Amino acid sequence: MNDFSPLRDIPILIGSFFVLTAAIGVLRFPDLYTRLHASSKLVTLGSAGIFLGAALELTEAAAFTRLAATLLFLFLTTPLSAYLIAQAAYLRALPPHLSGPDEWNQLGRHPQPGDEPPRDDPAD
């Protein structure tokens, strides 16, 4: 197992680089929104590289199928959960760290602290 197989090892190294970059981004970025972006996008891509490298080494079809199903689950759930977390933070008026003007606030669409979240119930 000490031999270098470029077909297997290069995707794993690239995936590991993406995961490491995500960890650095979570530590360095200033607010929830940018940290969430770094963690969700880069960890998903990093996991894909690591899983691809592992899948190229596998010989059993059952293990490959489980690996592919896990990767599909990650690709479906990670961006969705990041979106829902960001939406909840936005509706709770957690301010983003902005380097320029806040266009949403200028349009009057940015929630303020203490505002009630919008309801989807038409009966109200």
DAZI-V420451 format. One record per run of one state. SS is the DSSP state (A for helix, B for strand, O for the rest). FROM is the first residue (numbers start at 1). LEN is the number of residues. If there is no record, write none. Layout:
# DAZI-V420451
ss: {SS:SS}
from: {FROM:FROM}
len: {LEN:LEN}
This chain:
# DAZI-V420451
ss: {O:A:O:A:O:A:O:A:O}
from: {1:6:29:32:58:61:92:103:107}
len: {5:23:3:26:3:31:11:4:18}
